[in-house]
């Protein structure tokens, strides 16, 4: 098993470039199925989940050409619809949660699709009902094959309709938008997600000939069109990586410049880190974080303890709550972290407590962090990464800790962070990959 061995407590320095946005990639790549013309996409992150989806597209019959490290050309002219019934599809689709994203475009263009029950992070229940309810509203019929854990979908004729989303799901909204762009008539989606990833998808689809209005709001109107054409698209930098690097700089007292961040697309993220007392300045489109000996958490106006919670965009993204939690460990002051969306995302705090953090896990959704004010350093331990974001939070903790830490199950981290070991080494981190098994 691959593991990271980290000698912590070193100050880092230098520049780091965020990868392309993982959460944008899964929907943008699926959208290439909506046209038989060539689509060129750049700033694609070279990570497992994305590469698996590209592999799945190629297996479906999409002609895939890699132009350079982060740019691909896709041509979905000859799609093999029968591939759905194959054992290989069941295996490839089932190992990737993002595989659900190909259903919308395939329904729109070919009138049928199938999907194995997807896998992914173990962070609690992630319902797919939102996707399916939206497709059904557009006229699709679902048959669940319980014996094979397979969903078969028939949508011979999709018709525009009014859809009130039961939750503002990013992937759910994206999937329904991709199904609706070629449906007959007008589709209205209310309580739509409006994350920058989704705005990127809608802008790309409009360049391909779609007619989507209301982009950036929670009310999208889609006039169905006959066909879509090719386009070029550049993905945003990954806001979760940018937030992770801000937390890393604070925890290790390091001077780091995060390059080309598309600051206007980061929403409330910089504000939340500023509430933890982290100083930074915008230099062009780079975020410069000076080395800070200490940082102090704000309180509310009445002096009560700060609460940081997740919410649909433009609220704070749930993917960065783990990072905020770990960053608060060395702050001066206290903060309540309230993870509303996923019920198991805070279960990695026991590892942080073992390292010496002062954290009270109130329940599956809430944890109170009592800042150590940098007076006591965390100590290095052995630990296992449960999911992508917790894995990076543990990595940040290990880089700030005294002594040696070993993190197992780093495949989880590498599902979301490209070349993370090399990029951290370039900042001066003492991190190396080893082949090791946990003791128990």
DAQUIDA-V617637 format. One record per residue. N is the residue number from 1. PHI is phi as a letter, one per 20 degrees, with the letter a starting at -180 (none if undefined). Layout:
n = [N	N]
phi = [PHI	PHI]
This chain:
n = [1	2	3	4	5	6	7	8	9	10	11	12	13	14	15	16	17	18	19	20	21	22	23	24	25	26	27	28	29	30	31	32	33	34	35	36	37	38	39	40	41	42	43	44	45	46	47	48	49	50	51	52	53	54	55	56	57	58	59	60	61	62	63	64	65	66	67	68	69	70	71	72	73	74	75	76	77	78	79	80	81	82	83	84	85	86	87	88	89	90	91	92	93	94	95	96	97	98	99	100	101	102	103	104	105	106	107	108	109	110	111	112	113	114	115	116	117	118	119	120	121	122	123	124	125	126	127	128	129	130	131	132	133	134	135	136	137	138	139	140	141	142	143	144	145	146	147	148	149	150	151	152	153	154	155	156	157	158	159	160	161	162	163	164	165	166	167	168	169	170	171	172	173	174	175	176	177	178	179	180	181	182	183	184	185	186	187	188	189	190	191	192	193	194	195	196	197	198	199	200	201	202	203	204	205	206	207	208	209	210	211	212	213	214	215	216	217	218	219	220	221	222	223	224	225	226	227	228	229	230	231	232	233	234	235	236	237	238	239	240	241	242	243	244	245	246	247	248	249	250	251	252	253	254	255	256	257	258	259	260	261	262	263	264	265	266	267	268	269	270	271	272	273	274	275	276	277	278	279	280	281	282	283	284	285	286	287	288	289	290	291	292	293	294	295	296	297	298	299	300	301	302	303	304	305	306	307	308	309	310	311	312	313	314	315	316	317	318	319	320	321	322	323	324	325	326	327	328	329	330	331	332	333	334	335	336	337	338	339	340	341	342	343	344	345	346	347	348	349	350	351	352	353	354	355	356	357	358	359	360	361	362	363	364	365	366	367	368	369	370	371	372	373	374	375	376	377	378	379	380	381	382	383	384	385	386	387	388	389	390	391	392	393	394	395	396	397	398	399	400	401	402	403	404	405	406	407	408	409	410	411	412	413	414	415	416	417	418	419	420	421	422	423	424	425	426	427	428	429	430	431	432	433	434	435	436	437	438	439	440]
phi = [none	f	b	d	d	c	d	e	n	e	f	d	b	p	d	c	d	f	f	f	f	g	f	f	g	f	e	f	f	f	f	f	f	f	b	e	e	f	c	d	c	d	m	e	f	e	c	g	f	f	f	f	f	f	f	f	f	f	f	f	o	f	e	d	c	e	e	b	g	c	c	c	d	c	c	e	f	d	e	e	f	f	g	g	e	f	f	f	f	g	f	f	f	f	e	c	g	f	f	g	f	e	f	g	f	f	f	f	e	d	m	b	a	b	b	f	f	f	d	p	f	e	c	o	f	c	f	d	g	g	f	f	f	f	f	f	g	f	o	e	d	d	c	e	e	f	f	d	l	c	d	d	c	d	b	g	b	e	c	g	b	e	c	d	f	f	b	e	f	f	f	f	f	g	f	f	g	f	f	f	f	d	f	f	n	d	d	d	d	d	m	f	f	c	g	g	g	f	f	f	f	f	f	f	f	f	f	e	o	f	c	d	c	n	f	n	d	e	c	d	d	c	e	f	c	f	b	d	d	f	a	d	b	d	e	f	f	f	f	f	f	f	f	f	f	f	f	f	f	f	f	e	m	d	e	c	d	e	e	l	e	l	g	f	e	e	l	e	g	g	f	f	f	f	f	e	n	e	e	b	c	e	d	m	d	d	d	d	d	f	f	d	f	b	b	d	f	f	d	f	g	e	n	f	f	f	d	d	c	e	a	g	g	e	f	e	f	f	f	d	f	f	f	f	g	f	f	f	g	e	f	e	o	c	b	d	e	d	e	e	e	c	e	c	f	e	f	e	f	f	f	f	f	f	e	o	f	e	c	d	e	f	a	g	d	c	b	d	d	d	f	e	l	m	e	c	e	f	d	f	b	e	b	c	e	e	b	g	f	f	g	f	f	f	f	f	g	f	f	e	e	e	n	e	d	c	d	e	l	f	g	f	f	f	f	c	c	f	l	f	f	f	f	f	f	f	e	o	f	e	c	b	e	c	e	b	d	f	f	c]
